[in-house]
């Protein structure tokens, strides 16, 4: 592994561990304060927003990294991306409202507050991260992400203090998002000196669409099971399942830190003429080692989850242990998936994601009625396996 990648990975890992600490405490407070039912409702709204959110910025995260890695200027891209974000707000909110109200009957109050938070806070933070990742400025990314997570912990403590419900948390989440949005917007403005003078062009949208479908497929594969569970098994079961998957996501932070620092290298390797399969294999070993280590930790820590989260989540133990397979599969798939992105074969990655999503949906419909949360998890694991096989096959095939 190159020295700079090791250094950036360690910097990012330290920041991610700090962020994970804040997020972990916030998660414990939320799970205990809201209970499984309200936690399931919150997660399902976030899941809907997360699935449709890629159409808000049209793949700006990947495009920023791609363009800066190829030596292009950033200012115009930021202008166009922010304008796209502002244009997409009403369309996103209408779609989110229609889905959440028609399928689940949630209140407009909850939908609007949570939806706006997803739109502005999460998307601007993603834009900020992409800008700095492309410039190898990982220290500032770690600092800002940790501060945002620390602020969320403060609001979670406030929720615990007032013994609030999901509506109270929606208000606090919106305030947190508004503060984060202002801070990130001001930093971006100072860093890039951008103005809103450049209108998005057709080429930006055309170039971004493959990344939109990729992110849509990733988000849908990650969250569609929660939506099926709420509808077919109830919010409480979905809440227990969401807790198990949240534990998994927190444990995956070290892997994500490695992915974040390594991602621009795929584009650079492509520009340098490095063979795609050779580059993917060079990233596979360190990635897999982290995955196996993470899976082992998840499996042995799982029995202690109810002691921390409360006895209401006893059923999450088996789910967390079964979910330990996911880091191993993901760390095997990602080097090949990122190679497809970096080497201009994004459409093949999209095909892999679509195939995995279709399988995920079919298996959720088949398994949830009989197996509940365990059925949803088996569907996720199966779709992850298909994604790995597809990305590996496409990488080898496209390199011939």
C-alpha positions in Angstrom: 0.0 0.0 0.0 1.5 3.4 -1.0 2.8 5.6 1.9 0.4 8.5 1.2 -2.6 6.1 1.1 -1.5 4.7 4.5 -1.1 8.2 5.9 -4.4 9.5 4.6 -6.2 6.3 5.7 -4.8 6.8 9.3 -5.8 10.4 9.3 -9.3 9.6 8.0 -9.5 6.6 10.4 -8.8 8.8 13.4 -11.4 11.3 12.4 -13.9 8.5 11.6 -13.3 6.9 14.9 -13.9 10.2 16.7 -17.1 10.7 14.6 -18.1 7.1 15.3 -17.8 7.7 19.0 -20.1 10.7 18.8 -22.5 8.9 16.5 -22.5 5.7 18.6 -23.5 7.6 21.8 -26.1 9.5 19.8 -27.5 6.2 18.4 -27.7 4.7 21.9 -29.5 7.7 23.3 -32.0 7.7 20.3 -32.6 4.0 20.5 -33.4 4.0 24.2 -35.4 7.3 24.2 -37.5 6.7 21.1 -38.0 2.9 21.4 -38.3 0.4 18.6 -41.5 1.7 17.1 -40.6 5.4 16.9 -37.1 4.5 15.8 -38.6 2.4 13.0 -40.8 5.3 11.8 -37.8 7.7 11.8 -35.6 5.2 9.9 -38.2 4.6 7.3 -38.6 8.3 6.5 -34.8 8.6 6.3 -34.7 5.6 4.0 -37.2 7.0 1.5 -35.3 10.3 1.4 -32.0 8.5 1.1 -33.2 6.4 -1.9 -34.5 9.3 -3.9 -31.8 11.8 -2.9 -29.3 11.0 -5.7 -31.4 12.9 -8.1 -30.8 16.1 -6.1 -27.1 16.6 -7.0 -26.7 14.4 -10.1 -23.6 12.5 -9.0 -21.7 15.6 -7.9 -19.6 13.7 -5.3 -18.1 11.4 -8.0 -17.9 14.1 -10.6 -16.0 16.5 -8.3 -13.4 13.8 -7.5 -13.2 12.7 -11.1 -12.7 16.3 -12.5 -10.2 17.4 -9.8 -8.3 14.2 -10.2 -8.0 15.0 -13.9 -6.8 18.5 -13.1 -10.0 20.5 -13.8 -11.1 23.6 -11.8 -13.7 23.2 -9.1 -15.5 26.5 -9.0 -17.8 26.0 -11.9 -18.7 22.5 -10.7 -19.7 23.8 -7.3 -21.8 26.6 -8.9 -23.7 24.1 -11.0 -24.1 21.6 -8.2 -25.5 24.1 -5.7 -28.0 25.4 -8.3 -29.1 21.8 -9.0 -29.6 21.3 -5.3 -31.8 24.4 -5.1 -33.8 23.4 -8.2 -34.4 19.9 -6.9 -35.7 20.9 -3.5 -39.4 21.2 -4.4 -39.3 18.1 -6.6 -37.6 16.0 -3.9 -40.1 17.2 -1.2 -43.1 16.4 -3.4 -41.9 12.9 -4.2 -40.9 12.2 -0.6 -44.3 13.4 0.7 -46.3 11.4 -1.8 -44.4 8.2 -1.0 -44.4 8.6 2.8 -48.0 9.7 3.0 -49.5 7.2 0.5 -47.6 4.1 1.7 -47.3 4.8 5.4 -49.6 7.7 6.4 -46.9 9.7 8.1 -47.6 13.3 9.0 -46.4 16.2 6.8 -44.7 17.7 9.8 -42.3 14.7 10.2 -41.8 14.4 6.4 -40.9 18.0 5.7 -38.5 18.4 8.7 -36.6 15.2 8.0 -36.6 15.7 4.3 -35.2 19.1 4.4 -32.4 17.9 6.7 -31.5 15.2 4.2 -31.5 17.7 1.3 -29.4 20.5 2.7 -27.2 19.2 5.5 -26.3 15.8 4.1 -25.8 17.0 0.5 -23.7 20.0 1.3 -21.6 17.9 3.6 -21.1 15.4 0.8 -20.1 18.2 -1.6 -17.6 19.6 1.0 -16.1 16.1 1.5 -15.7 15.5 -2.2 -13.9 18.8 -2.7 -11.4 18.0 0.0 -11.0 14.2 -0.8 -10.1 15.1 -4.4 -7.4 17.5 -3.0 -6.1 14.9 -0.4 -7.2 17.3 2.4 -8.4 14.6 4.7 -7.7 16.4 7.9 -10.3 19.1 7.4 -12.8 16.4 6.4 -12.2 14.6 9.7 -12.6 17.8 11.7 -15.8 19.0 10.1 -17.4 15.5 10.2 -16.5 15.2 13.9 -17.9 18.6 14.7 -21.2 17.8 12.9 -21.5 14.5 14.8 -20.7 16.2 18.1 -23.4 18.7 17.5 -25.9 15.9 16.8 -24.9 14.3 20.1 -25.7 17.5 21.9 -29.2 17.5 20.4 -29.6 13.8 21.2 -28.8 14.6 24.8 -31.4 17.3 24.7 -34.0 14.8 23.4 -33.1 12.5 26.3 -33.4 15.3 28.8 -36.9 16.3 27.7 -37.9 12.6 27.1 -39.1 13.5 23.6 -40.7 11.4 20.9 -40.0 11.1 17.1 -41.7 14.5 16.4 -39.4 16.2 19.0 -36.4 14.6 17.4 -37.5 15.7 13.9 -37.5 19.4 15.2 -34.1 18.9 16.8 -32.8 17.2 13.6 -34.0 20.1 11.5 -32.2 22.7 13.7 -29.1 20.6 13.6 -29.3 20.4 9.8 -29.8 24.2 9.5 -26.8 25.0 11.7 -24.6 22.4 9.8 -25.8 23.8 6.4 -24.9 27.4 7.3 -21.4 26.4 8.6 -20.6 24.2 5.6 -21.9 26.7 3.1 -19.8 29.5 4.6 -16.6 27.3 4.5 -17.3 26.2 0.9 -17.8 29.9 0.0 -14.5 30.9 1.6 -12.6 27.9 0.2 -13.8 28.0 -3.4 -15.0 31.6 -3.9 -17.9 30.3 -5.8 -20.9 32.3 -6.9 -24.2 31.2 -8.4 -23.5 32.5 -11.8 -23.1 29.3 -13.7 -26.2 27.4 -14.8 -26.0 23.6 -15.0 -25.4 22.4 -18.5 -26.6 19.3 -20.3 -23.1 17.8 -20.2 -23.0 18.0 -16.4 -26.3 16.1 -16.1 -25.3 13.6 -18.8 -22.0 12.9 -17.1 -23.6 12.7 -13.7 -26.5 10.3 -14.6 -24.4 7.1 -14.4 -23.3 8.1 -10.9 -26.9 8.9 -10.1 -28.0 5.4 -11.0 -25.1 4.0 -9.1 -25.9 5.9 -5.9 -29.6 5.2 -6.3 -28.8 1.5 -6.6 -26.5 1.6 -3.5 -29.0 3.5 -1.4 -31.9 1.4 -2.5 -30.0 -1.9 -1.7 -29.2 -0.5 1.7 -32.6 0.8 2.6 -35.3 -0.9 0.7 -35.5 -3.7 3.3 -36.5 -1.2 6.0 -39.3 0.0 3.9 -40.6 -3.5 3.2 -40.3 -4.3 6.9 -42.3 -1.3 8.0 -45.1 -2.1 5.6 -45.1 -5.9 6.0 -44.0 -6.5 9.6 -44.6 -3.2 11.4 -42.5 -0.3 12.6 -41.4 -2.1 15.8 -39.8 -5.0 13.9 -38.3 -2.5 11.5 -36.9 -0.6 14.4 -35.2 -3.6 15.8 -33.8 -4.5 12.4 -32.7 -0.9 11.9 -30.8 -1.0 15.2 -28.9 -4.1 14.1 -28.0 -2.5 10.8 -27.0 0.7 12.6 -24.6 -1.2 14.7 -23.2 -2.7 11.5 -22.8 0.7 9.9 -20.9 2.1 12.9 -18.6 -0.9 12.8 -18.0 -0.3 9.0 -16.5 3.1 9.6 -12.9 1.9 9.4 -13.7 0.3 6.0 -15.3 3.5 4.7 -12.3 5.6 5.8 -10.1 3.3 3.6 -12.6 3.5 0.7 -12.7 7.3 1.0 -8.9 7.8 0.8 -8.5 5.1 -1.9 -11.3 6.2 -4.3 -9.4 9.0 -6.2 -6.6 6.6 -6.9 -8.8 4.5 -9.2 -9.2 7.6 -11.5 -5.5 8.4 -11.3 -4.5 4.8 -12.1 -6.8 4.9 -15.1 -5.2 8.1 -16.3 -1.7 6.6 -15.8 -2.6 3.6 -17.9 -2.4 1.0 -15.0 -4.1 -2.2 -15.8 -7.5 -2.3 -14.1 -7.5 -5.8 -12.8 -4.0 -5.4 -11.5 -5.0 -2.2 -9.6 -8.1 -3.9 -8.2 -6.2 -6.8 -6.9 -3.6 -4.6 -5.3 -6.4 -3.0 -3.3 -8.2 -6.3 -2.5 -5.8 -7.6 0.2 -5.8 -4.6 2.5 -9.5 -4.1 2.0 -10.3 -7.7 2.8 -8.1 -7.8 5.9 -10.0 -4.8 7.4 -13.3 -6.6 6.4 -12.5 -9.9 8.2 -11.3 -8.0 11.3 -14.5 -5.9 11.4 -16.7 -9.0 10.9 -15.0 -10.8 13.8 -15.5 -7.8 16.1 -19.1 -7.4 15.2 -19.8 -11.1 15.9 -18.3 -11.1 19.4 -19.7 -7.7 20.4 -23.3 -8.5 19.3 -24.4 -10.2 22.6 -23.7 -7.0 24.6 -26.0 -4.8 22.4 -29.1 -5.2 24.6 -27.1 -4.2 27.7 -26.4 -0.9 26.1 -29.5 -0.3 24.0 -32.1 -1.9 26.4 -33.9 -5.3 26.6 -36.3 -4.2 24.0 -33.6 -5.0 21.4 -32.8 -8.5 22.5 -33.9 -9.9 19.1 -31.1 -7.8 17.5 -28.3 -10.1 18.7 -28.8 -12.8 16.1 -29.4 -10.1 13.4 -26.1 -8.4 14.2 -24.1 -11.6 14.2 -25.6 -12.7 10.8 -24.9 -9.2 9.5 -21.2 -9.7 10.3 -21.0 -11.5 6.8 -21.7 -8.2 5.1 -18.3 -6.5 5.7 -16.5 -9.4 4.3 -18.6 -9.4 1.1 -18.4 -5.6 0.8 -14.6 -5.4 1.1 -14.2 -8.1 -1.6 -16.6 -6.3 -3.9 -15.6 -2.6 -3.5 -12.1 -2.8 -5.2 -13.7 -4.2 -8.4 -16.7 -1.8 -8.2 -14.5 1.3 -7.7 -12.2 0.0 -10.6 -15.3 0.1 -12.9 -16.0 3.7 -11.8 -12.4 4.9 -12.1 -11.8 3.2 -15.5 -14.9 4.7 -17.2 -17.1 1.6 -16.9 -19.6 3.2 -14.6 -22.5 1.7 -16.6 -21.3 -1.8 -15.7 -21.3 -1.0 -12.1 -24.9 0.3 -12.5 -25.9 -3.0 -14.1 -24.4 -4.9 -11.2 -26.4 -2.7 -8.7 -29.6 -3.0 -10.6 -29.3 -6.8 -10.7 -28.6 -6.8 -6.9 -31.5 -4.5 -6.2 -33.9 -6.6 -8.2 -32.8 -9.7 -6.3 -33.1 -7.8 -3.0 -36.6 -6.7 -3.7 -37.8 -10.2 -4.8 -36.2 -11.9 -1.8 -37.7 -9.3 0.6 -41.2 -9.9 -0.8 -40.6 -13.7 -0.5 -38.9 -13.9 2.9 -40.2 -11.1 5.1 -43.7 -12.6 5.6 -42.2 -15.9 6.9 -39.0 -14.8 8.5 -39.4 -11.1 9.3 -36.2 -9.2 10.0 -34.1 -12.3 9.4 -35.6 -12.6 6.0 -34.8 -9.0 5.2 -31.2 -9.6 6.2 -30.9 -12.8 4.2 -32.1 -10.8 1.2 -29.5 -8.1 1.8 -26.6 -10.7 2.1 -27.7 -12.5 -1.1 -27.9 -9.2 -3.1 -24.4 -8.2 -1.8 -23.0 -11.6 -3.0 -24.6 -11.0 -6.5 -23.1 -7.5 -6.6 -19.6 -8.8 -5.8 -19.8 -11.6 -8.5 -21.1 -9.1 -11.1 -18.4 -6.5 -10.4 -15.7 -9.0 -10.4 -16.9 -10.5 -13.7 -17.3 -7.1 -15.4 -13.9 -6.0 -14.3 -12.2 -9.0 -15.7 -14.3 -9.0 -18.9 -13.8 -5.2 -19.6 -10.0 -5.5 -19.1 -9.6 -8.0 -21.9 
